[in-house]
Amino acid sequence: MSSRSSKAGPSQASSAPDAPAGGAKKPWGGRFSEATDPTVERFSASIHFDRVLARHDIRGSKAQARMLGEAGLIAREESAELVAGLERIAGEIEAGTFPFDPALEDIHMNIEARLRTHLGAVAGKLHTGRSRNDQVATDLALFLREVGLATERGLLELRGVLLERAREHVDTVLPGYTHLQRAQPVRLAHHWLAHVEVLGRDASRFRDGRARIRRCPLGAGAMAGSTLPLLRERTAAELGFEAPTRNSMDTVASRDGALEYLSNAAITMVHLSRLAEELVLWSSAEFGFVELADAYSTGSSLMPQKKNPDVPEIVRGKSGRAIGNLVTLLTVLKGLPLTYNRDLQEDKEPLFDSVETLRDSLEVMAGALATLSVRVDRMAAAAADPMLLATDLAEFLVRQGVPFRDAHEVVGRIVGHCTRSGVGLRSLDKGTMQSFHPAFDAGADELLDLERSLESRSLAGGTARGRVEATLAEIEAELATERAALERAEAAERGGRA
């Protein structure tokens, strides 16, 4: 998008540029007498990526055409003619027959030029009171609203998969880890519900971001509004916004919506990367906790025995792209004065890339988790290590009145004794235990019990069966409520596009 087009009057900005010798085109507007250098034309063109906004651009332009007719700025018949022409172009784009022209710079001018081909001079009236600055801001707002909903849908589906897998594995026990060292036993359901919590916060961030896209940019003009009697409330209502934007300068200068989406996407991709890393580790021979389905794995070009966890590895790798896209836009924005600057064209490629990356990552992770096999036996064997219950011994002493720091020291000496002597913790009898502290009233084998350990963690947020089952029910209800709200929002968005 070019800021210089906004300096031309409506008739200048909407007229096709002359074609100098050699086929090169002049910049838009009557101000220029020389053709754009072909390298500049190639360097500044955005049609190869901003065509993604075609449907949103046409939607905004139809609202503009109807508003101009109602405001008396063009004839009602001309308004209807413009809407019909835009719908015809929408059909061409949908059918793949639209003649995209890189020389026309961006999607906005491609559509306007095509409209002129179909309608003639009346097409030039569409841009009355409008700049490409407020036009692209409107397109982006519509795009972000739509992809925000789609992202929330993807997060909802992935959380639903994790919820179902958790429900299957309430009785499956594995070690929980800190520092990638076995720490304490937990239920697999509890572990997977931890990821549901994380992804739920991600979904709430996208909802919050979408709620802030509630004011319509259309009518802000190049940066100072318009002298024409535009009906901004009318276009805002048609496009599904609550009201027009309040400050024309902020309207065309801001890319907060895109920045917020990129930030949320980067955070979510980091969370997906952590989940993916667990699948990579757990599917290794060293862990052997899960096996990915063949459909979500690949083989080696050399080693026929290999089954590689490529899907989670790629998700893990793509998190770097999402982080980079966020940094790109932050860097573009950091030195820009108000209002519009051509640098802002660099918002779209990172945004579109993160939208695709996150969409695909959510989809493949949901598929991989839904189809993987859990090696319950391998998890149980790892969780059977009595050292995972060492904290239980310390807390037993606490219940006998021993200060925790002293209890921690005692159990640390017991663990050191077992390690140095090569004996198992469960082999220590009552006498041996009492040699470390007289408060022990039984041997370690009697004091240590895996199921009792799990069930004793019945505080809110714990891994006891009752707590896990209650959390499953709570999350199921939350997802049902969220799904209903999302379906209403999706229906409203579809209705607005009709």
Secondary structure, DSSP 8 states (H G I E B T S, - for coil): --GGGGGS-HHHHHS-----GGG----SSTT--S---HHHHHHH--HHHHGGGHHHHHHHHHHHHHHHHHTTSS-HHHHHHHHHHHHHHHHHHHHT-----GGG-SHHHHHHHHHHHHHGGGGGGTTTT--HHHHHHHHHHHHHHHHHHHHHHHHHHHHHHHHHHHHHTSS-EEEEEETTEEEEEEEHHHHHHHHHHHHHHHHHHHHHHHHT--EE-TT-TTTT--SS---HHHHHHHTT-SEE-S-HHHHHH--HHHHHHHHHHHHHHHHHHHHHHHHHHHTSTTT--EE--GGG-B--SS-TT--B-HHHHHHHHHHHHHHHHHHHHHHHHTT--SS--GGGGGGHHHHHHHHHHHHHHHHHHHHHHHH-EE-HHHHHHHHT-GGGGHHHHHHHHHHTT--HHHHHHHHHHHHHHHHHHT--GGG--HHHHHHH-TT--S-HHHH--HHHHHHH--STT--SHHHHHHHHHHHHHHHHHHHHHHHHHHHHHHHHH-
